[in-house]
Amino acid sequence: MKICLINNLYKPFNRGGAETIAQLCALGLESYGNEVFIITTRPRFKKINYKNNNKIYYINSIFFYLNKIPFFLR
């Protein structure tokens, strides 16, 4: 079965536990024989030095740095 996981961040841009859980879910689903791919965001105009295994699709986003924008502007 093909399964798509969508998460706002994924490695190498991960910041916390949600990204780790998404990775563990992907590994667990793959261990049961499923075909898993991930859709996630990355900083705009930033090149990825991380080895992409064609299972991770990065979308350029201006909202990647949302945590740095003051709360009242979000």
PyMOL Python script that loads the backbone (N, CA, C, O; Angstrom):
from pymol import cmd

cmd.read_pdbstr("""\
ATOM      1  N   MET A   1       0.838  -1.165   0.000  1.00  0.00           N
ATOM      2  CA  MET A   1       0.000   0.000   0.000  1.00  0.00           C
ATOM      3  C   MET A   1       0.892   1.240   0.000  1.00  0.00           C
ATOM      4  O   MET A   1       1.917   1.270   0.680  1.00  0.00           O
ATOM      5  N   LYS A   2       0.506   2.253  -0.755  1.00  0.00           N
ATOM      6  CA  LYS A   2       1.229   3.530  -0.753  1.00  0.00           C
ATOM      7  C   LYS A   2       0.636   4.421   0.323  1.00  0.00           C
ATOM      8  O   LYS A   2      -0.580   4.594   0.403  1.00  0.00           O
ATOM      9  N   ILE A   3       1.507   4.984   1.149  1.00  0.00           N
ATOM     10  CA  ILE A   3       1.075   5.856   2.237  1.00  0.00           C
ATOM     11  C   ILE A   3       1.871   7.147   2.167  1.00  0.00           C
ATOM     12  O   ILE A   3       3.091   7.123   2.000  1.00  0.00           O
ATOM     13  N   CYS A   4       1.179   8.282   2.296  1.00  0.00           N
ATOM     14  CA  CYS A   4       1.808   9.596   2.286  1.00  0.00           C
ATOM     15  C   CYS A   4       1.709  10.197   3.680  1.00  0.00           C
ATOM     16  O   CYS A   4       0.620  10.278   4.250  1.00  0.00           O
ATOM     17  N   LEU A   5       2.832  10.613   4.224  1.00  0.00           N
ATOM     18  CA  LEU A   5       2.862  11.346   5.486  1.00  0.00           C
ATOM     19  C   LEU A   5       3.179  12.796   5.170  1.00  0.00           C
ATOM     20  O   LEU A   5       4.136  13.086   4.451  1.00  0.00           O
ATOM     21  N   ILE A   6       2.379  13.705   5.704  1.00  0.00           N
ATOM     22  CA  ILE A   6       2.587  15.138   5.481  1.00  0.00           C
ATOM     23  C   ILE A   6       2.903  15.762   6.831  1.00  0.00           C
ATOM     24  O   ILE A   6       2.114  15.671   7.772  1.00  0.00           O
ATOM     25  N   ASN A   7       4.053  16.387   6.912  1.00  0.00           N
ATOM     26  CA  ASN A   7       4.479  17.029   8.150  1.00  0.00           C
ATOM     27  C   ASN A   7       5.108  18.371   7.795  1.00  0.00           C
ATOM     28  O   ASN A   7       5.740  18.510   6.747  1.00  0.00           O
ATOM     29  N   ASN A   8       4.935  19.352   8.666  1.00  0.00           N
ATOM     30  CA  ASN A   8       5.460  20.680   8.343  1.00  0.00           C
ATOM     31  C   ASN A   8       6.977  20.721   8.328  1.00  0.00           C
ATOM     32  O   ASN A   8       7.548  21.527   7.594  1.00  0.00           O
ATOM     33  N   LEU A   9       7.646  19.900   9.096  1.00  0.00           N
ATOM     34  CA  LEU A   9       9.107  19.840   9.102  1.00  0.00           C
ATOM     35  C   LEU A   9       9.551  18.384   9.077  1.00  0.00           C
ATOM     36  O   LEU A   9       8.852  17.497   9.566  1.00  0.00           O
ATOM     37  N   TYR A  10      10.702  18.158   8.510  1.00  0.00           N
ATOM     38  CA  TYR A  10      11.298  16.826   8.483  1.00  0.00           C
ATOM     39  C   TYR A  10      12.792  17.011   8.353  1.00  0.00           C
ATOM     40  O   TYR A  10      13.257  18.093   7.998  1.00  0.00           O
ATOM     41  N   LYS A  11      13.545  15.970   8.637  1.00  0.00           N
ATOM     42  CA  LYS A  11      14.995  16.129   8.632  1.00  0.00           C
ATOM     43  C   LYS A  11      15.502  16.551   7.273  1.00  0.00           C
ATOM     44  O   LYS A  11      14.939  16.115   6.269  1.00  0.00           O
ATOM     45  N   PRO A  12      16.468  17.323   7.186  1.00  0.00           N
ATOM     46  CA  PRO A  12      17.407  17.830   8.181  1.00  0.00           C
ATOM     47  C   PRO A  12      16.952  19.117   8.856  1.00  0.00           C
ATOM     48  O   PRO A  12      17.748  19.765   9.535  1.00  0.00           O
ATOM     49  N   PHE A  13      15.696  19.500   8.686  1.00  0.00           N
ATOM     50  CA  PHE A  13      15.205  20.759   9.245  1.00  0.00           C
ATOM     51  C   PHE A  13      14.369  20.556  10.504  1.00  0.00           C
ATOM     52  O   PHE A  13      13.641  21.461  10.913  1.00  0.00           O
ATOM     53  N   ASN A  14      14.461  19.399  11.114  1.00  0.00           N
ATOM     54  CA  ASN A  14      13.612  19.128  12.272  1.00  0.00           C
ATOM     55  C   ASN A  14      14.013  19.961  13.483  1.00  0.00           C
ATOM     56  O   ASN A  14      15.174  20.332  13.654  1.00  0.00           O
ATOM     57  N   ARG A  15      13.006  20.244  14.326  1.00  0.00           N
ATOM     58  CA  ARG A  15      13.216  21.073  15.511  1.00  0.00           C
ATOM     59  C   ARG A  15      12.799  20.379  16.792  1.00  0.00           C
ATOM     60  O   ARG A  15      13.288  20.734  17.865  1.00  0.00           O
ATOM     61  N   GLY A  16      11.920  19.409  16.712  1.00  0.00           N
ATOM     62  CA  GLY A  16      11.402  18.838  17.945  1.00  0.00           C
ATOM     63  C   GLY A  16      10.907  17.413  17.785  1.00  0.00           C
ATOM     64  O   GLY A  16      11.352  16.668  16.912  1.00  0.00           O
ATOM     65  N   GLY A  17       9.978  17.060  18.649  1.00  0.00           N
ATOM     66  CA  GLY A  17       9.517  15.681  18.730  1.00  0.00           C
ATOM     67  C   GLY A  17       8.571  15.245  17.632  1.00  0.00           C
ATOM     68  O   GLY A  17       8.555  14.068  17.273  1.00  0.00           O
ATOM     69  N   ALA A  18       7.780  16.160  17.086  1.00  0.00           N
ATOM     70  CA  ALA A  18       6.812  15.780  16.051  1.00  0.00           C
ATOM     71  C   ALA A  18       7.513  15.215  14.814  1.00  0.00           C
ATOM     72  O   ALA A  18       7.016  14.283  14.181  1.00  0.00           O
ATOM     73  N   GLU A  19       8.643  15.775  14.485  1.00  0.00           N
ATOM     74  CA  GLU A  19       9.390  15.292  13.319  1.00  0.00           C
ATOM     75  C   GLU A  19       9.963  13.894  13.584  1.00  0.00           C
ATOM     76  O   GLU A  19      10.024  13.059  12.682  1.00  0.00           O
ATOM     77  N   THR A  20      10.375  13.657  14.812  1.00  0.00           N
ATOM     78  CA  THR A  20      10.886  12.336  15.189  1.00  0.00           C
ATOM     79  C   THR A  20       9.779  11.299  15.124  1.00  0.00           C
ATOM     80  O   THR A  20      10.004  10.182  14.659  1.00  0.00           O
ATOM     81  N   ILE A  21       8.582  11.656  15.585  1.00  0.00           N
ATOM     82  CA  ILE A  21       7.444  10.734  15.531  1.00  0.00           C
ATOM     83  C   ILE A  21       7.074  10.425  14.084  1.00  0.00           C
ATOM     84  O   ILE A  21       6.763   9.279  13.760  1.00  0.00           O
ATOM     85  N   ALA A  22       7.102  11.432  13.209  1.00  0.00           N
ATOM     86  CA  ALA A  22       6.811  11.208  11.795  1.00  0.00           C
ATOM     87  C   ALA A  22       7.820  10.240  11.185  1.00  0.00           C
ATOM     88  O   ALA A  22       7.452   9.373  10.393  1.00  0.00           O
ATOM     89  N   GLN A  23       9.081  10.386  11.550  1.00  0.00           N
ATOM     90  CA  GLN A  23      10.115   9.488  11.037  1.00  0.00           C
ATOM     91  C   GLN A  23       9.902   8.067  11.564  1.00  0.00           C
ATOM     92  O   GLN A  23      10.034   7.103  10.809  1.00  0.00           O
ATOM     93  N   LEU A  24       9.576   7.932  12.843  1.00  0.00           N
ATOM     94  CA  LEU A  24       9.327   6.600  13.408  1.00  0.00           C
ATOM     95  C   LEU A  24       8.102   5.949  12.783  1.00  0.00           C
ATOM     96  O   LEU A  24       8.086   4.737  12.563  1.00  0.00           O
ATOM     97  N   CYS A  25       7.070   6.748  12.493  1.00  0.00           N
ATOM     98  CA  CYS A  25       5.880   6.209  11.822  1.00  0.00           C
ATOM     99  C   CYS A  25       6.239   5.707  10.428  1.00  0.00           C
ATOM    100  O   CYS A  25       5.798   4.632  10.019  1.00  0.00           O
ATOM    101  N   ALA A  26       7.037   6.483   9.699  1.00  0.00           N
ATOM    102  CA  ALA A  26       7.446   6.086   8.350  1.00  0.00           C
ATOM    103  C   ALA A  26       8.249   4.785   8.390  1.00  0.00           C
ATOM    104  O   ALA A  26       8.020   3.883   7.585  1.00  0.00           O
ATOM    105  N   LEU A  27       9.175   4.697   9.318  1.00  0.00           N
ATOM    106  CA  LEU A  27       9.986   3.470   9.431  1.00  0.00           C
ATOM    107  C   LEU A  27       9.131   2.273   9.825  1.00  0.00           C
ATOM    108  O   LEU A  27       9.320   1.170   9.312  1.00  0.00           O
ATOM    109  N   GLY A  28       8.189   2.495  10.739  1.00  0.00           N
ATOM    110  CA  GLY A  28       7.305   1.409  11.163  1.00  0.00           C
ATOM    111  C   GLY A  28       6.406   0.925  10.035  1.00  0.00           C
ATOM    112  O   GLY A  28       6.227  -0.280   9.856  1.00  0.00           O
ATOM    113  N   LEU A  29       5.846   1.848   9.280  1.00  0.00           N
ATOM    114  CA  LEU A  29       4.992   1.464   8.156  1.00  0.00           C
ATOM    115  C   LEU A  29       5.785   0.748   7.066  1.00  0.00           C
ATOM    116  O   LEU A  29       5.287  -0.191   6.446  1.00  0.00           O
ATOM    117  N   GLU A  30       7.023   1.194   6.835  1.00  0.00           N
ATOM    118  CA  GLU A  30       7.866   0.517   5.846  1.00  0.00           C
ATOM    119  C   GLU A  30       8.223  -0.892   6.293  1.00  0.00           C
ATOM    120  O   GLU A  30       8.356  -1.788   5.459  1.00  0.00           O
ATOM    121  N   SER A  31       8.380  -1.099   7.583  1.00  0.00           N
ATOM    122  CA  SER A  31       8.735  -2.438   8.076  1.00  0.00           C
ATOM    123  C   SER A  31       7.608  -3.444   7.854  1.00  0.00           C
ATOM    124  O   SER A  31       7.853  -4.650   7.837  1.00  0.00           O
ATOM    125  N   TYR A  32       6.369  -2.959   7.682  1.00  0.00           N
ATOM    126  CA  TYR A  32       5.242  -3.831   7.375  1.00  0.00           C
ATOM    127  C   TYR A  32       5.041  -4.000   5.876  1.00  0.00           C
ATOM    128  O   TYR A  32       4.055  -4.599   5.445  1.00  0.00           O
ATOM    129  N   GLY A  33       5.959  -3.483   5.087  1.00  0.00           N
ATOM    130  CA  GLY A  33       5.914  -3.682   3.649  1.00  0.00           C
ATOM    131  C   GLY A  33       5.186  -2.603   2.874  1.00  0.00           C
ATOM    132  O   GLY A  33       4.929  -2.770   1.682  1.00  0.00           O
ATOM    133  N   ASN A  34       4.851  -1.509   3.519  1.00  0.00           N
ATOM    134  CA  ASN A  34       4.178  -0.409   2.829  1.00  0.00           C
ATOM    135  C   ASN A  34       5.195   0.494   2.143  1.00  0.00           C
ATOM    136  O   ASN A  34       6.355   0.574   2.549  1.00  0.00           O
ATOM    137  N   GLU A  35       4.738   1.169   1.099  1.00  0.00           N
ATOM    138  CA  GLU A  35       5.584   2.141   0.410  1.00  0.00           C
ATOM    139  C   GLU A  35       5.205   3.523   0.946  1.00  0.00           C
ATOM    140  O   GLU A  35       4.094   4.004   0.723  1.00  0.00           O
ATOM    141  N   VAL A  36       6.146   4.152   1.656  1.00  0.00           N
ATOM    142  CA  VAL A  36       5.870   5.412   2.343  1.00  0.00           C
ATOM    143  C   VAL A  36       6.656   6.534   1.684  1.00  0.00           C
ATOM    144  O   VAL A  36       7.840   6.384   1.383  1.00  0.00           O
ATOM    145  N   PHE A  37       5.982   7.667   1.461  1.00  0.00           N
ATOM    146  CA  PHE A  37       6.686   8.877   1.032  1.00  0.00           C
ATOM    147  C   PHE A  37       6.203  10.036   1.883  1.00  0.00           C
ATOM    148  O   PHE A  37       5.103  10.005   2.435  1.00  0.00           O
ATOM    149  N   ILE A  38       7.044  11.065   1.981  1.00  0.00           N
ATOM    150  CA  ILE A  38       6.814  12.176   2.899  1.00  0.00           C
ATOM    151  C   ILE A  38       6.802  13.484   2.117  1.00  0.00           C
ATOM    152  O   ILE A  38       7.639  13.705   1.242  1.00  0.00           O
ATOM    153  N   ILE A  39       5.843  14.349   2.443  1.00  0.00           N
ATOM    154  CA  ILE A  39       5.779  15.696   1.891  1.00  0.00           C
ATOM    155  C   ILE A  39       6.002  16.657   3.044  1.00  0.00           C
ATOM    156  O   ILE A  39       5.319  16.576   4.065  1.00  0.00           O
ATOM    157  N   THR A  40       6.956  17.568   2.884  1.00  0.00           N
ATOM    158  CA  THR A  40       7.320  18.482   3.958  1.00  0.00           C
ATOM    159  C   THR A  40       7.785  19.821   3.385  1.00  0.00           C
ATOM    160  O   THR A  40       7.907  19.970   2.169  1.00  0.00           O
ATOM    161  N   THR A  41       8.041  20.780   4.252  1.00  0.00           N
ATOM    162  CA  THR A  41       8.496  22.096   3.809  1.00  0.00           C
ATOM    163  C   THR A  41       9.984  22.271   4.065  1.00  0.00           C
ATOM    164  O   THR A  41      10.599  21.542   4.843  1.00  0.00           O
ATOM    165  N   ARG A  42      10.538  23.260   3.386  1.00  0.00           N
ATOM    166  CA  ARG A  42      11.927  23.645   3.612  1.00  0.00           C
ATOM    167  C   ARG A  42      12.019  25.163   3.458  1.00  0.00           C
ATOM    168  O   ARG A  42      11.116  25.784   2.897  1.00  0.00           O
ATOM    169  N   PRO A  43      13.100  25.760   3.951  1.00  0.00           N
ATOM    170  CA  PRO A  43      13.248  27.212   3.782  1.00  0.00           C
ATOM    171  C   PRO A  43      13.337  27.564   2.300  1.00  0.00           C
ATOM    172  O   PRO A  43      13.906  26.821   1.500  1.00  0.00           O
ATOM    173  N   ARG A  44      12.779  28.680   1.964  1.00  0.00           N
ATOM    174  CA  ARG A  44      12.794  29.131   0.584  1.00  0.00           C
ATOM    175  C   ARG A  44      14.229  29.430   0.147  1.00  0.00           C
ATOM    176  O   ARG A  44      14.995  30.028   0.903  1.00  0.00           O
ATOM    177  N   PHE A  45      14.586  29.025  -1.038  1.00  0.00           N
ATOM    178  CA  PHE A  45      15.903  29.251  -1.651  1.00  0.00           C
ATOM    179  C   PHE A  45      17.041  28.602  -0.882  1.00  0.00           C
ATOM    180  O   PHE A  45      18.182  29.049  -1.006  1.00  0.00           O
ATOM    181  N   LYS A  46      16.785  27.587  -0.106  1.00  0.00           N
ATOM    182  CA  LYS A  46      17.858  26.904   0.618  1.00  0.00           C
ATOM    183  C   LYS A  46      18.098  25.549  -0.038  1.00  0.00           C
ATOM    184  O   LYS A  46      17.168  24.771  -0.253  1.00  0.00           O
ATOM    185  N   LYS A  47      19.352  25.286  -0.350  1.00  0.00           N
ATOM    186  CA  LYS A  47      19.701  24.007  -0.946  1.00  0.00           C
ATOM    187  C   LYS A  47      19.797  22.952   0.149  1.00  0.00           C
ATOM    188  O   LYS A  47      20.166  23.243   1.287  1.00  0.00           O
ATOM    189  N   ILE A  48      19.466  21.749  -0.212  1.00  0.00           N
ATOM    190  CA  ILE A  48      19.498  20.654   0.747  1.00  0.00           C
ATOM    191  C   ILE A  48      20.786  19.872   0.551  1.00  0.00           C
ATOM    192  O   ILE A  48      21.057  19.365  -0.538  1.00  0.00           O
ATOM    193  N   ASN A  49      21.571  19.779   1.606  1.00  0.00           N
ATOM    194  CA  ASN A  49      22.778  18.964   1.575  1.00  0.00           C
ATOM    195  C   ASN A  49      22.497  17.566   2.081  1.00  0.00           C
ATOM    196  O   ASN A  49      23.383  16.711   2.095  1.00  0.00           O
ATOM    197  N   TYR A  50      21.273  17.337   2.495  1.00  0.00           N
ATOM    198  CA  TYR A  50      20.869  16.033   3.007  1.00  0.00           C
ATOM    199  C   TYR A  50      20.614  15.086   1.844  1.00  0.00           C
ATOM    200  O   TYR A  50      20.045  15.481   0.827  1.00  0.00           O
ATOM    201  N   LYS A  51      21.030  13.849   1.995  1.00  0.00           N
ATOM    202  CA  LYS A  51      20.855  12.865   0.940  1.00  0.00           C
ATOM    203  C   LYS A  51      19.367  12.517   0.821  1.00  0.00           C
ATOM    204  O   LYS A  51      18.803  11.886   1.715  1.00  0.00           O
ATOM    205  N   ASN A  52      18.745  12.921  -0.262  1.00  0.00           N
ATOM    206  CA  ASN A  52      17.325  12.659  -0.485  1.00  0.00           C
ATOM    207  C   ASN A  52      17.176  11.322  -1.190  1.00  0.00           C
ATOM    208  O   ASN A  52      17.779  11.091  -2.238  1.00  0.00           O
ATOM    209  N   ASN A  53      16.381  10.454  -0.616  1.00  0.00           N
ATOM    210  CA  ASN A  53      16.233   9.120  -1.171  1.00  0.00           C
ATOM    211  C   ASN A  53      14.989   9.002  -2.058  1.00  0.00           C
ATOM    212  O   ASN A  53      14.461   7.905  -2.238  1.00  0.00           O
ATOM    213  N   ASN A  54      14.516  10.127  -2.615  1.00  0.00           N
ATOM    214  CA  ASN A  54      13.359  10.187  -3.512  1.00  0.00           C
ATOM    215  C   ASN A  54      12.062   9.760  -2.838  1.00  0.00           C
ATOM    216  O   ASN A  54      11.060   9.539  -3.518  1.00  0.00           O
ATOM    217  N   LYS A  55      12.066   9.641  -1.526  1.00  0.00           N
ATOM    218  CA  LYS A  55      10.854   9.366  -0.782  1.00  0.00           C
ATOM    219  C   LYS A  55      10.407  10.605  -0.015  1.00  0.00           C
ATOM    220  O   LYS A  55       9.341  10.605   0.599  1.00  0.00           O
ATOM    221  N   ILE A  56      11.214  11.654  -0.048  1.00  0.00           N
ATOM    222  CA  ILE A  56      10.909  12.879   0.671  1.00  0.00           C
ATOM    223  C   ILE A  56      10.803  14.004  -0.353  1.00  0.00           C
ATOM    224  O   ILE A  56      11.745  14.271  -1.099  1.00  0.00           O
ATOM    225  N   TYR A  57       9.649  14.655  -0.379  1.00  0.00           N
ATOM    226  CA  TYR A  57       9.416  15.755  -1.304  1.00  0.00           C
ATOM    227  C   TYR A  57       9.353  17.052  -0.504  1.00  0.00           C
ATOM    228  O   TYR A  57       8.503  17.207   0.374  1.00  0.00           O
ATOM    229  N   TYR A  58      10.248  17.974  -0.809  1.00  0.00           N
ATOM    230  CA  TYR A  58      10.337  19.251  -0.100  1.00  0.00           C
ATOM    231  C   TYR A  58       9.632  20.340  -0.898  1.00  0.00           C
ATOM    232  O   TYR A  58       9.813  20.450  -2.111  1.00  0.00           O
ATOM    233  N   ILE A  59       8.828  21.143  -0.206  1.00  0.00           N
ATOM    234  CA  ILE A  59       8.125  22.268  -0.809  1.00  0.00           C
ATOM    235  C   ILE A  59       8.717  23.547  -0.240  1.00  0.00           C
ATOM    236  O   ILE A  59       8.811  23.698   0.978  1.00  0.00           O
ATOM    237  N   ASN A  60       9.119  24.473  -1.110  1.00  0.00           N
ATOM    238  CA  ASN A  60       9.626  25.763  -0.640  1.00  0.00           C
ATOM    239  C   ASN A  60       8.522  26.504   0.097  1.00  0.00           C
ATOM    240  O   ASN A  60       7.378  26.545  -0.357  1.00  0.00           O
ATOM    241  N   SER A  61       8.871  27.093   1.240  1.00  0.00           N
ATOM    242  CA  SER A  61       7.857  27.765   2.039  1.00  0.00           C
ATOM    243  C   SER A  61       8.424  29.015   2.696  1.00  0.00           C
ATOM    244  O   SER A  61       9.536  29.005   3.224  1.00  0.00           O
ATOM    245  N   ILE A  62       7.646  30.087   2.656  1.00  0.00           N
ATOM    246  CA  ILE A  62       8.034  31.292   3.393  1.00  0.00           C
ATOM    247  C   ILE A  62       7.622  31.164   4.856  1.00  0.00           C
ATOM    248  O   ILE A  62       8.045  31.963   5.691  1.00  0.00           O
ATOM    249  N   PHE A  63       6.810  30.176   5.169  1.00  0.00           N
ATOM    250  CA  PHE A  63       6.341  29.974   6.533  1.00  0.00           C
ATOM    251  C   PHE A  63       7.252  29.071   7.349  1.00  0.00           C
ATOM    252  O   PHE A  63       6.919  28.710   8.477  1.00  0.00           O
ATOM    253  N   PHE A  64       8.392  28.707   6.791  1.00  0.00           N
ATOM    254  CA  PHE A  64       9.314  27.843   7.509  1.00  0.00           C
ATOM    255  C   PHE A  64       9.808  28.508   8.790  1.00  0.00           C
ATOM    256  O   PHE A  64       9.987  27.841   9.809  1.00  0.00           O
ATOM    257  N   TYR A  65      10.026  29.802   8.739  1.00  0.00           N
ATOM    258  CA  TYR A  65      10.526  30.525   9.906  1.00  0.00           C
ATOM    259  C   TYR A  65       9.390  31.155  10.711  1.00  0.00           C
ATOM    260  O   TYR A  65       9.570  32.216  11.307  1.00  0.00           O
ATOM    261  N   LEU A  66       8.246  30.524  10.732  1.00  0.00           N
ATOM    262  CA  LEU A  66       7.092  31.045  11.449  1.00  0.00           C
ATOM    263  C   LEU A  66       7.362  31.188  12.943  1.00  0.00           C
ATOM    264  O   LEU A  66       6.785  32.061  13.591  1.00  0.00           O
ATOM    265  N   ASN A  67       8.210  30.362  13.486  1.00  0.00           N
ATOM    266  CA  ASN A  67       8.511  30.448  14.926  1.00  0.00           C
ATOM    267  C   ASN A  67       9.309  31.703  15.276  1.00  0.00           C
ATOM    268  O   ASN A  67       9.379  32.070  16.449  1.00  0.00           O
ATOM    269  N   LYS A  68       9.909  32.365  14.297  1.00  0.00           N
ATOM    270  CA  LYS A  68      10.688  33.572  14.554  1.00  0.00           C
ATOM    271  C   LYS A  68       9.855  34.856  14.395  1.00  0.00           C
ATOM    272  O   LYS A  68      10.317  35.949  14.726  1.00  0.00           O
ATOM    273  N   ILE A  69       8.647  34.710  13.895  1.00  0.00           N
ATOM    274  CA  ILE A  69       7.752  35.856  13.738  1.00  0.00           C
ATOM    275  C   ILE A  69       7.057  36.096  15.083  1.00  0.00           C
ATOM    276  O   ILE A  69       6.598  35.140  15.709  1.00  0.00           O
ATOM    277  N   PRO A  70       6.969  37.349  15.538  1.00  0.00           N
ATOM    278  CA  PRO A  70       6.307  37.622  16.809  1.00  0.00           C
ATOM    279  C   PRO A  70       4.876  37.065  16.838  1.00  0.00           C
ATOM    280  O   PRO A  70       4.184  37.026  15.821  1.00  0.00           O
ATOM    281  N   PHE A  71       4.467  36.645  18.011  1.00  0.00           N
ATOM    282  CA  PHE A  71       3.185  35.972  18.176  1.00  0.00           C
ATOM    283  C   PHE A  71       2.019  36.803  17.661  1.00  0.00           C
ATOM    284  O   PHE A  71       1.122  36.261  17.015  1.00  0.00           O
ATOM    285  N   PHE A  72       2.007  38.092  17.928  1.00  0.00           N
ATOM    286  CA  PHE A  72       0.868  38.931  17.542  1.00  0.00           C
ATOM    287  C   PHE A  72       0.779  39.138  16.028  1.00  0.00           C
ATOM    288  O   PHE A  72      -0.274  39.530  15.526  1.00  0.00           O
ATOM    289  N   LEU A  73       1.861  38.882  15.299  1.00  0.00           N
ATOM    290  CA  LEU A  73       1.828  38.986  13.835  1.00  0.00           C
ATOM    291  C   LEU A  73       1.419  37.681  13.161  1.00  0.00           C
ATOM    292  O   LEU A  73       1.059  37.684  11.984  1.00  0.00           O
ATOM    293  N   ARG A  74       1.468  36.590  13.872  1.00  0.00           N
ATOM    294  CA  ARG A  74       1.098  35.308  13.284  1.00  0.00           C
ATOM    295  C   ARG A  74      -0.388  35.263  13.127  1.00  0.00           C
ATOM    296  O   ARG A  74      -0.928  34.267  12.647  1.00  0.00           O
TER     297      ARG A  74
END
""", "prot")
cmd.dss("prot")
cmd.show_as("cartoon", "prot")
cmd.util.cbc("prot")
cmd.orient("prot")
